[in-house]
């Protein structure tokens, strides 16, 4: 006889729960973090739901709006293979919660069984009796108006009607739904947790950003916030949605950097805006050289009148003469000799910046003070923050800060400027950052672009990682743009503006095609605006202003480009050409983009793109309207020849137009 090693598992509290719920989606890290949507989005929830035996199951999607109010339940639809789907629309800012519940559907099981039984089955009488009992129980719970038709069917089943009539009555879809609504679920299985949806404002879905330094001059404009009106008008005229400023707080004087990041500076050198704080104030002050807080408020008001939102850089770090250094020395990391450790990323050294120590014993006071900085600028009119190097601060801090701020101001957006390891970037996005910088700046080849954007748009990160793509930044002049021709800038602009719903450029450096690095092998601009004031001639005849304006106009006119879903890459037999399409959620807007990745040579190839995508009839060609050049081509079939000469235009942005046969302006396509 086998040896008894111990007792088996105890009986469950109630073993009559037969339904199993698995693989609920969407979900991020088993529900640890919320998925992200914007107002107006439909959240599609799916789950595997099944039970032992042959009984039918009913599963419902349960949703709570922000604030804990119960929305109620919606029955989920069977997709096949025990997979069910439900959906709900998010119409408020904040956090929604959802979960799935399921139970054995007694009446559904009965009608399912009835449909399988032959008409002459002698046991049908038992089925009709059981159905009458279930209908009677539902009628007891239903309001009078809903109970009356249930009572009618109950009487039919209990009376002398023919078996065929009873059968037809029971299989009526309206009856089945009514009985379901007023039945009392027994032994209902609940998914183990509520999952969350963070709902952002509509503006989070898509925006074109323009970064500039307000201390530089554009002809007679600029230099101070109150003089920036013409700059704002220029940015708005190009079709941008957000104007983004580097830090505008006082710049430290101690260890101030000189031109091109030199360690010494002269009395006229202005220093880096990211070296924050001096005797003139800290993070909650405006640099006197730029103006006053009232000037900044006026700047925000003027931007709003022009249709621009203002984004402000938040950099949680300090110059050596920041007031925090003397008032709260415990917030900084000290070296063995007692001096404060400045920032380093070897071989780079930032002697003008002291990082904050997030392991300080006084961490609670530090966190509260940093939250106060964000709230200060919110009060000044800012609703969008670009956060500098968030990957060098504690993860727990960001989850707390963003959650605390958005509990008071759910419309505030945070962009994570974290060019770092993928898992770190994704963690920051999960913790609450609305948008995230990407590796687009260094993805140049066709293979790299396809692999990366397939991952961004279709990988698991699509539920929480909202990409922001930039062809350049004040910190990065990528090798592709160094000493590059005009076509290189246009190609990168088209890619950025059409691959991603959120993109930005650092100007006027980009539109004026600044392309000289500080030295060979460097990604820093020579004479970088980070360390000196510049005088920009934005009226130069070779400026990219016109093409930037055109592309932003195209974006705003075509919903397909204003979302990050439904991106599809198409085969083209030339590795120097990349082709992809984007489609709006309702399918009404379709855009096809072809880009020549070689800025020096004409490239051609055969593109695989079925014209039926645009709703073409078999006997009619599709008119491909190039929105960049206004040229029009007729395409039919699935293979199409394309040729792009970079000296003319390195890209097509096609809007397919199907034949409608109208005489209006003699244009037969719409």
C-alpha positions in Angstrom: 0.0 0.0 0.0 1.3 3.4 -0.9 2.4 5.6 2.0 0.1 8.5 2.9 2.3 11.6 2.8 -0.3 14.2 3.9 -3.7 15.7 3.5 -4.9 16.8 0.1 -6.2 20.3 -0.7 -9.3 21.5 1.2 -12.7 21.8 -0.4 -13.3 25.1 -2.0 -15.7 27.5 -0.3 -18.1 26.8 -3.1 -17.4 24.3 -5.9 -20.4 25.2 -8.0 -18.6 27.9 -10.0 -18.1 26.2 -13.3 -17.2 29.0 -15.7 -13.6 29.8 -16.4 -12.3 33.2 -17.6 -8.8 33.5 -19.2 -6.7 35.7 -21.4 -8.6 39.0 -20.8 -7.2 41.7 -23.0 -6.1 44.4 -23.4 -3.9 44.3 -20.3 -0.5 45.6 -19.4 1.8 43.6 -17.1 -1.1 41.5 -15.7 -3.0 44.6 -14.9 -0.3 46.4 -13.0 -0.5 49.4 -15.3 -3.4 51.0 -17.2 -3.8 51.0 -21.0 -4.0 54.4 -22.6 -6.8 55.9 -24.7 -8.0 59.4 -25.6 -11.5 60.8 -25.2 -13.9 59.3 -27.8 -11.9 56.1 -28.2 -13.7 52.7 -28.2 -12.0 50.2 -25.9 -12.4 46.6 -27.2 -12.2 44.0 -24.5 -11.8 40.3 -25.2 -11.6 37.2 -23.0 -11.6 33.4 -23.3 -14.8 32.2 -21.5 -15.9 28.5 -21.2 -17.3 25.9 -18.9 -17.3 22.1 -18.6 -19.9 20.2 -20.6 -22.2 21.7 -23.1 -23.9 24.4 -21.3 -24.0 27.9 -22.8 -22.2 30.7 -21.0 -23.0 34.3 -20.7 -20.3 36.9 -20.1 -20.6 40.5 -19.4 -18.2 43.5 -19.5 -18.4 45.6 -16.4 -17.2 49.2 -16.5 -16.7 52.0 -14.0 -16.2 55.6 -15.0 -13.7 57.9 -13.3 -14.8 58.7 -9.8 -16.1 55.2 -9.1 -19.5 55.6 -10.7 -20.8 52.2 -12.1 -21.7 52.3 -15.8 -23.2 48.9 -15.7 -22.7 45.8 -17.7 -22.8 44.9 -21.4 -23.2 41.4 -22.7 -20.2 40.3 -24.6 -20.5 38.8 -28.1 -19.2 35.3 -29.0 -16.4 35.4 -31.6 -16.0 31.7 -31.8 -13.6 29.2 -30.2 -14.8 30.4 -26.7 -13.5 33.9 -27.3 -15.8 36.8 -26.4 -15.7 40.5 -27.2 -17.3 43.6 -25.6 -16.6 47.3 -26.1 -17.2 50.7 -24.4 -16.5 54.3 -25.3 -14.4 56.5 -23.0 -16.0 59.9 -22.8 -14.4 61.4 -19.7 -10.8 62.3 -18.6 -9.4 60.2 -15.9 -9.2 56.5 -15.2 -11.9 54.0 -16.2 -11.9 50.4 -14.8 -13.2 47.3 -16.5 -13.5 43.6 -15.8 -15.3 40.5 -17.0 -17.9 38.3 -15.3 -19.5 35.1 -16.6 -22.0 32.5 -15.6 -23.9 29.5 -16.9 -26.8 30.8 -19.1 -29.6 28.4 -18.1 -32.1 29.7 -20.6 -29.5 30.0 -23.3 -28.5 26.4 -22.6 -32.1 25.3 -22.9 -32.7 27.1 -26.2 -29.4 25.8 -27.5 -30.5 22.3 -26.6 -34.0 22.8 -28.1 -32.5 23.8 -31.4 -30.7 20.5 -31.6 -33.7 18.3 -30.7 -35.8 16.8 -33.5 -39.4 18.1 -33.7 -40.9 14.7 -32.7 -38.7 14.3 -29.6 -41.0 13.1 -26.8 -38.9 14.9 -24.2 -39.8 18.3 -25.6 -42.6 18.5 -23.1 -40.0 18.6 -20.3 -38.0 21.2 -22.1 -41.1 23.4 -22.4 -41.9 22.9 -18.7 -38.4 23.9 -17.7 -38.5 26.9 -20.0 -41.8 28.1 -18.5 -40.2 28.0 -15.0 -37.3 30.1 -16.1 -39.5 32.6 -17.9 -41.8 32.8 -14.9 -38.7 33.6 -12.7 -37.6 36.3 -15.1 -41.1 37.8 -15.2 -41.0 38.1 -11.4 -38.0 40.3 -11.6 -39.0 42.3 -14.7 -41.0 45.6 -14.5 -44.7 45.3 -15.5 -44.2 46.4 -19.1 -41.4 43.9 -19.7 -43.1 41.1 -17.7 -46.3 41.1 -19.8 -44.7 39.6 -23.0 -42.9 37.1 -20.8 -46.2 36.0 -19.2 -47.7 35.6 -22.6 -45.0 33.1 -23.6 -45.2 31.4 -20.3 -49.0 30.8 -20.8 -48.3 29.5 -24.3 -45.9 27.0 -23.0 -48.2 25.8 -20.2 -51.2 25.7 -22.6 -52.3 23.4 -25.4 -50.4 25.1 -28.3 -48.7 22.9 -30.8 -45.1 21.8 -30.2 -44.1 23.8 -33.3 -45.6 27.0 -31.9 -43.9 26.5 -28.5 -40.6 25.8 -30.2 -40.8 28.9 -32.4 -41.8 31.1 -29.4 -38.8 29.9 -27.4 -36.3 30.5 -30.2 -37.4 34.1 -30.8 -34.3 36.2 -30.3 -36.2 39.0 -28.6 -37.5 36.6 -26.0 -34.1 35.1 -25.4 -32.6 38.6 -24.8 -35.5 39.6 -22.5 -35.2 36.5 -20.4 -31.4 37.0 -20.1 -31.8 40.6 -18.9 -34.1 39.6 -16.1 -32.6 36.3 -15.1 -30.6 36.0 -11.8 -27.1 34.7 -12.5 -26.1 31.9 -10.2 -22.5 31.1 -9.3 -21.1 33.9 -11.4 -17.3 33.8 -12.0 -15.5 37.1 -11.8 -12.2 37.9 -13.4 -9.7 38.3 -10.6 -9.1 42.0 -10.9 -10.3 45.3 -12.4 -8.2 46.6 -15.3 -7.6 50.3 -15.9 -7.8 52.7 -18.8 -6.0 56.1 -18.5 -8.1 58.5 -20.7 -6.2 61.5 -22.1 -7.6 64.6 -23.8 -8.1 64.4 -27.6 -5.0 66.5 -28.1 -2.9 63.5 -27.0 -3.8 61.6 -30.1 -1.9 63.7 -32.6 0.1 66.9 -32.6 2.9 68.6 -34.5 5.5 70.2 -32.1 7.9 73.0 -32.8 10.7 73.7 -30.4 12.6 77.0 -30.3 14.8 79.0 -27.9 13.0 82.3 -27.0 16.3 84.0 -26.1 17.5 83.9 -29.8 16.4 86.4 -32.3 14.5 86.0 -35.6 15.3 89.3 -37.3 13.6 91.9 -35.1 11.6 89.3 -33.1 12.6 87.3 -30.1 15.1 87.7 -27.4 12.4 88.1 -24.8 9.0 86.5 -24.2 7.1 89.7 -24.9 8.8 90.0 -28.3 7.9 86.5 -29.4 4.6 87.4 -31.1 6.0 87.2 -34.7 7.7 83.9 -33.8 4.4 82.4 -32.6 2.6 83.6 -35.7 5.3 82.0 -37.9 5.0 78.7 -36.0 1.2 78.8 -36.2 1.3 79.6 -40.0 3.3 76.5 -40.6 0.5 74.4 -39.1 2.0 73.3 -35.8 -0.1 72.5 -32.8 2.3 72.8 -30.0 5.1 75.3 -29.4 7.7 73.9 -27.0 10.2 76.0 -24.9 13.4 74.8 -23.2 13.5 75.8 -19.5 12.9 79.5 -19.0 14.1 79.7 -15.4 17.3 81.7 -14.4 20.5 80.1 -15.6 23.3 79.4 -13.1 26.4 81.6 -13.3 28.8 79.3 -11.4 30.6 76.9 -13.8 28.5 78.2 -16.6 29.4 76.6 -20.0 30.6 78.6 -22.9 30.0 78.2 -26.7 30.1 74.6 -28.0 30.0 73.3 -24.4 33.4 74.6 -23.4 34.2 74.6 -19.7 35.1 78.3 -19.6 32.9 81.2 -20.5 33.1 84.9 -20.9 30.9 87.6 -19.3 28.7 87.7 -22.3 28.0 84.0 -22.5 24.5 83.0 -21.7 24.9 79.4 -20.6 22.7 76.4 -20.9 19.0 76.7 -20.0 19.2 73.3 -18.5 21.6 74.6 -15.8 18.7 75.9 -13.7 18.9 78.3 -10.8 21.0 81.3 -9.7 20.7 84.2 -7.2 17.8 85.4 -9.4 15.7 82.4 -8.5 15.1 78.7 -9.1 12.6 76.5 -10.9 9.6 78.7 -10.0 11.1 81.8 -11.5 11.4 83.3 -15.0 14.9 84.3 -16.1 15.0 88.1 -16.0 16.7 88.1 -19.4 13.5 86.6 -20.8 11.0 88.7 -18.9 8.6 88.2 -16.1 5.9 85.6 -15.1 3.4 88.1 -16.4 5.2 88.1 -19.8 5.0 84.3 -19.8 1.3 84.3 -19.1 0.8 86.7 -21.9 3.0 84.5 -24.2 0.7 81.5 -23.4 -2.4 83.6 -24.0 -1.1 84.8 -27.4 -0.2 81.2 -28.4 -3.7 80.1 -27.5 -5.3 82.8 -29.7 -3.2 81.4 -32.5 -4.3 77.9 -31.9 -1.1 76.8 -30.3 -0.6 74.9 -27.0 2.5 75.7 -25.0 4.8 72.9 -23.8 7.5 73.7 -21.2 10.6 71.7 -20.5 10.8 70.5 -16.9 14.4 69.5 -15.8 14.7 68.4 -12.3 18.4 69.3 -11.8 20.2 72.4 -10.5 23.0 74.7 -11.3 25.7 75.0 -8.5 24.2 78.4 -7.4 20.6 77.2 -7.4 18.9 78.3 -4.0 18.3 74.6 -3.3 22.0 73.9 -3.0 22.3 76.1 0.1 18.8 75.6 1.4 18.6 71.8 1.0 22.1 70.4 0.6 20.8 67.0 1.7 19.0 66.8 -1.7 22.3 66.3 -3.5 24.8 63.5 -3.6 28.2 64.4 -2.0 31.6 63.1 -2.8 34.0 61.9 -0.1 35.7 65.4 0.0 32.3 67.0 0.8 31.8 68.6 -2.6 28.6 67.9 -4.6 28.8 65.5 -7.4 28.0 67.1 -10.8 26.3 65.3 -13.6 28.4 62.9 -15.8 27.7 60.6 -18.6 31.3 59.6 -19.5 33.0 60.9 -21.5 30.6 63.8 -21.2 30.8 66.0 -18.1 28.2 68.6 -17.1 30.0 70.6 -14.4 27.2 73.2 -14.6 24.5 70.7 -13.4 24.0 69.1 -10.1 21.6 66.1 -10.2 19.2 65.5 -7.4 19.7 62.5 -5.1 16.5 60.4 -5.0 17.9 58.3 -2.2 18.1 61.2 0.2 16.7 60.6 3.6 14.7 63.8 3.0 13.0 62.2 -0.1 9.4 63.1 0.9 10.2 66.8 1.2 12.0 66.6 -2.2 9.1 64.9 -3.9 6.6 67.4 -2.6 8.8 70.3 -3.7 9.2 68.9 -7.2 5.4 68.4 -7.4 5.1 72.1 -6.4 7.2 73.1 -9.4 4.8 71.4 -11.8 1.8 72.9 -10.1 3.4 76.3 -10.3 3.7 76.2 -14.1 0.3 74.7 -14.4 -1.0 77.7 -12.6 0.9 79.9 -15.0 -1.0 78.3 -18.0 1.0 75.2 -19.0 -0.8 71.9 -19.7 2.0 70.1 -21.5 5.4 69.2 -20.0 8.4 67.8 -21.8 10.4 66.1 -19.0 14.2 66.1 -19.4 16.0 62.8 -18.7 13.3 61.2 -16.6 15.2 57.9 -16.8 17.7 59.4 -14.3 15.1 59.8 -11.6 13.3 57.2 -9.5 10.5 55.2 -11.2 8.4 55.4 -8.0 8.7 59.1 -8.0 7.3 59.5 -11.5 4.4 57.2 -10.8 3.5 59.2 -7.8 4.1 62.6 -9.3 2.1 62.0 -12.5 -0.7 60.4 -10.6 -0.9 63.2 -8.1 -0.8 65.9 -10.7 -3.4 64.2 -13.0 -5.7 63.6 -10.0 -6.1 67.4 -9.9 -5.5 68.2 -13.6 -6.5 65.2 -15.7 -5.8 67.2 -18.9 -2.1 67.6 -18.3 0.3 65.8 -20.7 3.8 64.6 -20.0 6.4 63.7 -22.7 9.3 61.6 -21.6 12.6 62.6 -23.1 14.4 59.4 -22.5 16.7 58.1 -25.2 17.8 55.1 -23.2 17.4 51.4 -23.0 14.1 50.0 -24.3 12.8 48.5 -21.1 13.5 51.7 -19.2 11.6 53.7 -21.8 8.7 51.4 -21.7 8.6 51.4 -17.9 8.3 55.2 -17.9 5.4 55.0 -20.4 3.7 52.4 -18.2 4.2 54.7 -15.1 2.1 57.4 -16.7 4.0 59.4 -19.3 1.5 60.4 -22.0 4.1 60.3 -24.8 7.6 59.0 -25.2 10.6 59.9 -27.4 11.7 57.1 -29.8 14.7 55.8 -31.6 13.4 57.2 -34.9 16.3 59.7 -35.0 18.7 56.8 -35.5 16.5 54.5 -37.7 17.5 55.3 -41.3 17.4 52.1 -43.4 14.2 50.6 -44.8 14.7 47.5 -42.7 15.2 49.5 -39.5 12.2 51.7 -40.1 9.9 48.8 -40.9 11.0 46.7 -37.9 10.9 49.6 -35.5 7.5 51.0 -36.5 5.9 47.6 -36.7 7.0 47.1 -33.1 5.7 50.5 -32.0 2.4 50.3 -33.8 1.6 46.6 -33.5 3.6 45.2 -30.6 2.3 44.9 -27.0 3.6 48.5 -26.3 0.8 49.9 -28.5 -1.5 49.8 -25.4 0.6 52.2 -23.4 3.6 53.6 -25.4 2.5 56.6 -27.4 5.5 57.4 -29.7 6.8 60.9 -30.4 9.3 61.1 -33.4 11.8 63.9 -34.0 14.2 64.1 -36.9 16.4 66.4 -34.8 16.6 68.0 -31.3 18.9 70.6 -29.8 21.0 67.7 -28.4 21.0 65.6 -31.6 22.1 66.3 -35.1 22.0 62.7 -36.4 24.6 61.5 -38.8 21.9 61.2 -41.6 21.5 65.0 -41.5 25.1 65.9 -41.2 26.4 67.8 -44.2 23.2 66.5 -45.9 21.4 67.9 -48.9 17.9 69.4 -48.8 16.3 66.1 -49.9 17.5 64.4 -46.7 15.7 66.9 -44.5 12.5 66.6 -46.5 12.6 62.8 -46.5 13.0 62.7 -42.7 10.3 65.3 -42.3 7.8 63.2 -44.4 8.7 60.1 -42.5 8.3 61.7 -39.1 5.0 63.4 -39.9 3.4 60.4 -41.6 4.7 57.4 -39.7 3.6 58.9 -36.3 0.6 60.9 -35.3 2.9 62.9 -32.9 6.1 64.4 -34.2 8.2 67.5 -33.7 11.2 69.4 -35.0 13.7 71.7 -33.4 13.7 74.9 -35.4 14.7 77.1 -37.0 17.7 74.7 -37.2 15.6 72.1 -39.1 13.8 74.3 -41.6 17.1 76.1 -42.3 18.8 72.8 -42.7 21.6 73.3 -40.1 23.9 70.3 -40.8 27.4 70.9 -39.4 28.4 68.9 -36.3 30.6 70.3 -33.6 33.4 68.0 -34.8 33.6 64.7 -36.8 31.9 61.9 -34.9 29.8 64.2 -32.8 26.0 64.5 -32.8 26.2 68.0 -31.3 25.5 71.0 -33.5 28.4 73.3 -34.1 27.6 76.7 -32.4 24.8 74.9 -30.6 21.9 77.1 -29.5 22.0 75.4 -26.2 25.0 77.5 -25.2 24.6 80.7 -27.1 22.1 83.1 -28.6 21.6 82.8 -32.3 20.3 85.2 -35.0 18.0 83.3 -37.4 17.1 84.4 -40.9 13.8 82.5 -41.2 13.0 84.4 -44.4 15.8 82.7 -46.3 14.6 81.6 -49.7 15.9 78.1 -49.3 13.9 77.6 -46.0 11.8 74.4 -45.7 8.9 76.5 -44.4 6.7 75.9 -47.4 7.1 72.1 -47.5 6.6 72.0 -43.7 3.4 74.0 -44.0 2.2 71.7 -46.8 2.9 68.5 -44.8 1.1 69.8 -41.7 -1.8 70.9 -43.8 -2.0 67.4 -45.2 -1.9 65.9 -41.7 -4.8 68.1 -40.5 -6.9 67.3 -43.6 -6.6 63.5 -43.4 -7.6 61.6 -40.3 -5.5 58.6 -41.4 -2.4 60.5 -40.4 -3.8 61.7 -37.1 -3.7 58.3 -35.4 -1.2 55.6 -34.7 -3.2 52.5 -35.6 -3.7 50.8 -39.0 -0.1 51.4 -40.3 0.8 48.8 -43.0 4.1 48.5 -44.9 3.9 47.5 -48.5 6.5 45.6 -50.6 8.5 47.5 -53.0 11.5 46.0 -54.9 14.1 48.6 -54.0 15.7 48.9 -50.6 16.1 52.6 -51.1 12.3 53.1 -51.3 9.9 52.6 -48.5 6.1 52.4 -48.8 3.4 52.3 -46.3 -0.3 53.2 -45.9 -2.4 54.5 -43.0 -6.1 54.2 -42.7 -8.5 55.9 -40.3 -10.6 53.8 -37.9 -13.7 54.1 -40.1 -11.8 53.3 -43.3 -12.9 56.6 -44.9 -9.4 58.1 -45.0 -6.6 56.3 -46.7 -3.1 57.7 -47.3 -0.2 55.9 -49.1 3.3 57.3 -48.6 6.4 56.4 -50.7 9.8 57.9 -49.6 13.2 57.8 -51.3 15.7 57.1 -48.5 18.6 57.9 -50.7 18.9 61.8 -50.7 21.5 61.7 -53.5 20.2 59.5 -56.3 17.0 58.9 -58.3 15.4 55.6 -57.2 12.6 53.6 -58.8 10.7 50.3 -58.2 7.6 48.3 -58.4 5.2 48.7 -55.5 2.7 46.0 -54.4 -0.4 47.9 -53.5 -3.9 46.5 -54.4 -6.0 49.3 -55.8 -9.0 47.6 -54.1 -7.8 49.1 -50.8 -9.2 52.4 -52.1 -12.5 50.9 -53.1 -11.6 50.6 -56.8 -14.0 48.7 -59.1 -12.6 46.0 -61.3 -13.0 48.1 -64.5 -12.0 51.4 -63.1 -8.5 52.7 -62.2 -7.8 54.6 -59.0 -6.6 58.1 -59.3 -3.6 58.6 -57.0 -3.4 62.3 -56.0 0.0 63.3 -54.8 -0.7 65.8 -52.1 2.8 67.1 -52.2 3.1 67.9 -55.9 -0.6 67.9 -56.8 0.3 65.4 -59.6 -2.3 62.7 -60.4 -1.8 59.2 -61.6 -4.1 56.4 -62.7 -3.4 53.0 -61.1 -5.1 49.7 -61.6 -4.2 46.2 -60.6 -1.7 45.4 -57.8 1.7 46.5 -59.1 2.6 50.1 -59.7 5.8 51.8 -60.9 7.1 54.6 -58.8 10.2 56.9 -59.4 11.5 59.6 -57.1 14.2 62.1 -57.9 15.5 63.6 -54.7 16.4 66.9 -56.3 12.8 67.4 -57.2 10.9 65.8 -54.3 12.0 62.7 -52.4 8.5 61.5 -51.4 4.9 61.0 -52.5 2.0 61.4 -50.1 -0.9 59.8 -52.1 -4.6 60.2 -51.5 -6.4 57.4 -53.5 -9.5 58.7 -55.2 -12.1 56.2 -56.5 -14.1 56.8 -59.7 -17.6 58.3 -59.0 -18.5 59.6 -62.5 -19.5 63.1 -61.5 -19.4 66.1 -63.9 -18.5 68.5 -61.1 -15.5 70.4 -62.4 -15.0 67.5 -64.8 -13.4 65.5 -62.0 -14.6 62.0 -62.0 -12.8 61.0 -58.8 -13.5 61.7 -55.1 
